[in-house]
Amino acid sequence: MSRLSGRIRIFARALPRLVLKPWRRKPTKLRRILIAHHLLLGDTLLLTPLIAKLREEHPQAEIALACPKAIVPLFAMRPFNLTILPFDPRDLLTVRAVLDSGPYDLGIVAGDNRHSWLALGAGCRWIVAHSNDIPAWKNWPVNEQVPYPQAPSAWADLAAELVPGAPARPYRQGDWPAPPHITIPEADSLQGRYIVLHPGASTSVKRWPSDRWRQLADFVVGLGYVPVWSGGPGEAELIRRIDPDPQHPNMAGLLGLGELWHLFAGAKAIVCPDTGVAHLARLVGVPTVALFGPGNASIHGAGQYWRDVPFVPVTVTDMPCRDQPVIFRRQVDWVRRCDRNASTCVAWHGDYADCMGRLSVEWVAAELKNALEEA
């Protein structure tokens, strides 16, 4: 089924309910709550402070999370006692399941406000979302629009501000139970004295030059650890280009998210770009060195919720071409990001962006060594 077909079904369920919007009233007691979104891995995990806050504020409520199907395995042990609703707008069965899961007292929309229509279709009596999404039709079902803060904040923390009340207590290792996994002999044989190097990223402008990964692997060997390459199903060729004459274990394409969690849990540290696995590493609690190029470490870093987690961003703070004040299609004065790709990057050097090129091997190696010493 196409994404359009899914949206048509959502709108068909939601439109008759939109007529009743003027008569809706904010509920005084919350028994059922839906978090509606369709975010990628990293942004989905960045909803953790919001989920934790909801659970603290409403300990008896059922909290349901619409969740992209590929990410569902991470929630197998029901962190924060969540109800997980697999959702893909191209999958009719998941669309119907979310729409039929209601009614709910409260719907919270994270990121793209188009999913306010999903919340309305699922029977949410009151819908809360951040304001100023475009185009305007995305906001029509929303009852309560919360502005972005005036001062800089990590996106994970400001997402939690969709719920009134004090912030949730900071994350502690163990708050998110480890998901089940399939035994991978190649990973289990590593016996704990290894460092994971994860070169892949969602876009090529977030990738560090290949020769620097090789140099970093040599540095890891010099420290007495085994470098272990990891990557998603489509990143095996990337690792082969970095390490054409394989000298180190390569887990790229072999691990699901549950297995990746356990690989991270056994590692001494992880080095990766600013991508979804960096946020996964924070949940695991393993020391992480994250390379930020076009992304903003203040926005997508640890923030207040993960302030006690061993997470080190490596970034040029005042990168001049990190100049786009937009996040989730909203213009926010204090935001400085870059969403350009390889063809539109203003400082592209053939196979890497200047913002990543400015992160030297010596810098990353020094931060890695410090992280190991402090662990």
C-alpha positions as a printed Julia matrix, in Angstrom:
375×3 Matrix{Float64}:
   0.0     0.0    0.0
   1.25    3.51  -0.74
   1.78    6.16   1.9
  -1.02    8.16   0.25
  -3.47    5.29   0.77
  -2.66    5.22   4.46
  -3.16    8.95   4.78
  -6.51    8.75   2.99
  -7.71    6.21   5.54
  -6.47    8.37   8.4
  -8.19   11.48   7.05
 -11.39    9.53   6.36
 -11.53    8.5   10.02
 -10.49   11.89  11.36
 -12.48   14.39   9.26
 -15.93   13.67  10.8
 -14.39   14.17  14.24
 -12.86   17.5   13.24
 -16.36   18.96  13.12
 -16.63   18.4   16.88
 -13.41   20.27  17.69
 -15.16   23.43  19.07
 -16.92   21.28  21.68
 -13.88   19.38  22.88
 -12.68   20.13  26.41
  -9.38   19.38  28.06
  -9.75   16.23  30.21
  -9.17   16.56  33.94
  -8.12   12.93  34.42
  -5.95   10.97  32.0
  -6.52    7.26  31.75
  -5.28    6.66  28.19
  -2.61    8.66  26.32
  -1.38    8.28  22.75
   1.95    9.6   21.44
   1.53    9.96  17.67
   4.55   10.22  15.37
   6.5     8.48  12.63
  10.08    9.5   13.41
  13.36    7.82  12.54
  15.32    5.8   15.1
  17.22    8.68  16.7
  14.27   11.03  17.03
  12.07    8.22  18.35
  14.6     7.52  21.11
  14.76   11.25  21.84
  11.14   10.99  22.99
  12.34    9.15  26.11
  12.25   12.26  28.39
   8.65   12.88  27.28
   7.7     9.27  27.99
   9.47    9.29  31.37
   7.72   12.51  32.36
   4.32   11.17  31.35
   4.9     8.05  33.42
   5.91   10.08  36.48
   2.95   12.47  36.11
   0.41    9.72  35.33
   1.62    6.49  36.94
  -1.69    4.66  36.44
  -2.41    5.75  32.87
  -1.98    3.58  29.81
   0.59    5.27  27.57
   0.55    4.05  23.96
   3.31    4.91  21.51
   2.87    4.72  17.77
   6.22    3.29  16.7
   7.86    2.66  13.3
   7.9    -1.1   12.75
  11.69   -1.35  12.45
  12.15    0.17  15.93
   9.58   -1.98  17.75
  12.15   -4.62  18.91
  13.81   -2.06  21.19
  10.54   -1.76  23.13
  10.07   -5.51  23.63
  10.47   -5.29  27.42
   8.02   -2.38  27.65
  10.19    0.41  29.08
   8.14    2.8   31.23
   5.29    0.28  30.93
   4.51    1.46  27.41
   1.96   -0.05  25.06
   3.6    -0.21  21.62
   1.55    0.23  18.45
   3.59   -0.64  15.33
   2.85    2.02  12.72
   3.74    2.58   9.1
   1.47    4.77   6.94
   2.18    2.41   4.03
   0.97   -0.64   5.97
  -2.83   -0.84   6.08
  -2.89   -3.29   8.99
  -0.84   -0.99  11.24
  -2.85    2.07  10.2
  -6.07    0.31  11.11
  -4.63   -0.98  14.38
  -3.68    2.51  15.57
  -6.98    4.02  14.43
  -8.91    1.24  16.21
  -6.85    1.46  19.41
  -8.75    4.46  20.81
 -10.4     6.33  22.28
  -7.79    8.28  24.26
  -8.09   11.13  26.71
  -4.93   12.83  25.41
  -2.97   12.74  22.17
   0.57   14.11  22.02
   2.08   14.78  18.61
   5.87   14.73  18.34
   7.75   16.33  15.47
   5.54   16.54  12.38
   2.03   17.79  13.12
   0.57   15.83  10.22
   0.24   13.05  12.8
  -2.34   15.13  14.68
  -4.72   13.64  12.12
  -3.68   10.16  13.25
  -4.35   11.17  16.86
  -7.75   12.54  15.91
  -8.57    9.45  13.88
  -7.67    7.28  16.88
 -10.21    9.16  18.98
  -8.04   11.47  21.08
 -10.3    13.86  23.0
  -7.57   16.51  23.36
  -4.49   16.92  21.16
  -1.28   18.76  22.09
   1.56   19.59  19.7
   4.25   22.18  19.1
   3.0    25.26  17.26
   3.81   26.75  13.87
   4.15   23.65  11.75
   3.57   24.25   8.04
   1.42   24.01   6.03
  -1.43   25.08   8.28
  -3.66   22.04   7.64
  -1.31   19.94   9.77
  -2.42   21.9   12.84
  -6.18   21.8   12.31
  -6.89   18.89  14.72
  -4.61   20.34  17.45
  -6.37   21.77  20.51
  -3.33   23.07  22.36
  -0.27   24.41  20.55
   2.9    24.74  22.64
   5.53   27.19  21.34
   9.18   26.27  21.17
  11.14   27.86  24.05
  12.85   31.21  23.58
  16.17   29.93  24.92
  18.3    27.14  23.41
  17.35   23.67  24.56
  17.98   20.06  23.59
  15.12   18.8   21.43
  14.59   15.82  23.72
  14.05   18.14  26.68
  11.77   20.56  24.86
   9.65   17.67  23.55
   8.98   16.82  27.2
   7.59   20.34  27.64
   4.51   19.23  25.72
   3.48   17.84  29.12
   3.07   20.26  32.05
   4.98   19.58  35.23
   8.54   19.2   36.45
  11.09   17.42  34.22
  11.51   13.7   34.74
  14.46   12.66  36.87
  17.65   12.16  34.85
  18.08    8.88  33.01
  19.74    6.02  34.85
  21.17    2.91  33.27
  18.52    0.25  33.67
  15.54    2.56  33.17
  15.2     0.96  29.74
  15.36   -2.85  30.02
  17.6    -4.52  27.46
  15.63   -6.09  24.6
  15.92   -9.8   23.81
  18.44  -10.77  21.17
  19.61  -13.63  19.01
  23.05  -14.99  19.81
  25.6   -13.87  17.21
  28.74  -16.04  17.56
  30.95  -13.39  15.95
  29.87  -10.86  18.59
  29.86  -13.22  21.58
  33.45  -14.29  20.87
  34.74  -10.74  21.42
  34.66  -11.21  25.22
  34.27   -7.59  26.21
  37.57   -5.94  25.41
  36.51   -4.08  22.3
  35.48   -0.65  21.05
  32.71   -0.26  18.49
  33.36    2.0   15.49
  30.15    2.82  13.62
  30.96    4.92  10.5
  27.51    4.93   8.88
  25.01    7.77   9.04
  21.64    8.69   7.61
  23.25   11.11   5.15
  26.67   11.29   3.52
  27.32   14.79   4.94
  27.44   13.24   8.42
  30.15   10.76   7.46
  33.74   11.08   8.59
  36.45   10.48   5.92
  37.28    6.79   5.49
  41.02    7.15   6.06
  40.34    8.69   9.48
  38.3     5.69  10.54
  41.24    3.47   9.6
  43.61    5.65  11.61
  41.24    5.59  14.56
  41.07    1.79  14.35
  44.87    1.69  14.53
  44.72    3.96  17.6
  42.23    1.59  19.25
  44.6    -1.33  18.63
  47.41    0.69  20.18
  45.32    1.11  23.33
  45.03   -2.66  23.62
  41.44   -3.0   22.41
  39.85   -4.72  19.43
  38.11   -2.33  16.99
  34.75   -3.72  15.91
  32.97   -2.26  12.9
  29.2    -1.99  13.06
  26.63   -0.78  10.56
  23.14   -1.27   9.26
  22.08   -3.66   6.49
  22.99   -1.15   3.77
  26.37   -0.21   5.23
  28.39   -3.4    4.72
  29.93   -1.97   1.54
  30.85    1.24   3.39
  32.85   -0.81   5.91
  34.51   -2.75   3.09
  35.67    0.51   1.56
  37.05    1.67   4.9
  38.7    -1.68   5.7
  39.23   -3.35   2.29
  41.67   -5.95   3.65
  39.63   -6.94   6.72
  41.74   -6.82   9.83
  39.02   -6.29  12.43
  35.62   -7.9   13.18
  32.86   -6.53  10.98
  29.27   -6.73  12.27
  27.76   -4.52   9.54
  24.49   -5.95   8.3
  24.53   -8.85  10.79
  22.74   -7.33  13.75
  19.18   -6.32  14.46
  18.52   -3.55  16.96
  18.33   -6.02  19.85
  21.68   -7.53  18.9
  23.19   -4.07  18.39
  22.08   -3.12  21.92
  23.93   -6.12  23.35
  27.01   -5.44  21.22
  27.08   -1.9   22.64
  26.46   -3.16  26.18
  29.6    -5.3   26.02
  31.8    -2.59  24.54
  34.23   -0.36  26.4
  33.18    2.6   24.24
  31.54    3.58  20.94
  32.54    6.12  18.31
  29.9     7.12  15.78
  28.53   10.12  13.87
  25.52   12.1   15.06
  22.97    9.46  14.09
  20.42    7.1   15.6
  22.95    4.72  17.11
  24.4     7.56  19.21
  21.02    7.89  20.94
  20.79    4.11  21.31
  24.22    4.13  22.99
  22.94    6.66  25.53
  20.12    4.3   26.5
  22.61    1.47  26.91
  24.85    3.71  29.01
  28.11    2.89  27.23
  30.72    5.71  26.9
  30.05    7.33  23.54
  32.06    9.73  21.4
  29.71   11.29  18.84
  30.94   13.25  15.81
  28.73   16.25  15.04
  29.14   17.97  11.69
  25.97   19.47  10.18
  23.99   18.62  13.31
  23.98   20.75  16.43
  25.33   19.02  19.55
  23.37   21.36  21.82
  20.1    20.35  20.15
  20.67   16.63  19.59
  23.14   15.94  22.36
  22.52   14.64  25.87
  20.56   17.63  27.19
  19.39   17.65  30.79
  17.71   14.27  30.79
  20.85   12.35  29.8
  23.28   14.63  31.63
  24.67   11.78  33.75
  25.33    9.47  30.79
  28.95    9.24  29.49
  28.4    11.04  26.18
  31.04   13.24  24.53
  30.17   15.37  21.47
  33.05   16.29  19.16
  32.05   19.35  17.18
  33.11   22.73  15.85
  30.7    24.87  17.84
  30.6    27.9   15.55
  30.61   26.26  12.14
  29.69   29.16   9.8
  27.63   27.07   7.36
  25.58   25.5   10.15
  23.21   28.39   9.59
  19.68   27.07   9.06
  17.3    28.14  11.88
  14.75   25.41  11.13
  13.73   22.28  13.01
  10.77   20.12  11.98
   9.82   22.82   9.46
   9.55   25.46  12.16
  11.76   28.53  12.14
  13.28   29.03  15.59
  15.63   31.96  16.16
  18.2    30.13  18.27
  18.41   26.99  16.14
  21.54   26.56  14.04
  21.54   23.38  11.98
  22.34   22.24   8.46
  20.03   19.95   6.5
  21.94   20.15   3.22
  22.95   17.04   1.32
  26.07   16.25  -0.68
  24.77   18.08  -3.75
  23.79   21.25  -1.87
  26.55   21.35   0.78
  28.39   24.66   0.48
  31.69   23.11   1.66
  31.83   19.64   0.07
  35.27   18.11  -0.43
  34.54   15.29  -2.83
  33.55   12.65  -0.28
  33.06   14.55   2.95
  31.71   17.85   4.26
  34.03   20.48   5.72
  32.23   20.32   9.1
  33.23   16.66   9.39
  36.67   17.26   7.88
  37.52   19.67  10.69
  37.23   16.84  13.23
  40.8    15.51  13.3
  41.82   11.98  14.22
  43.93   13.39  17.04
  40.93   15.22  18.49
  38.61   12.22  18.33
  41.31    9.88  19.67
  41.98   12.17  22.63
  38.28   12.33  23.5
  38.02    8.55  23.21
  40.99    8.03  25.51
  39.52   10.45  28.06
  36.15    8.67  27.92
  37.85    5.33  28.59
  39.81    6.73  31.53
  36.7     8.26  33.09
  34.53    5.17  32.67
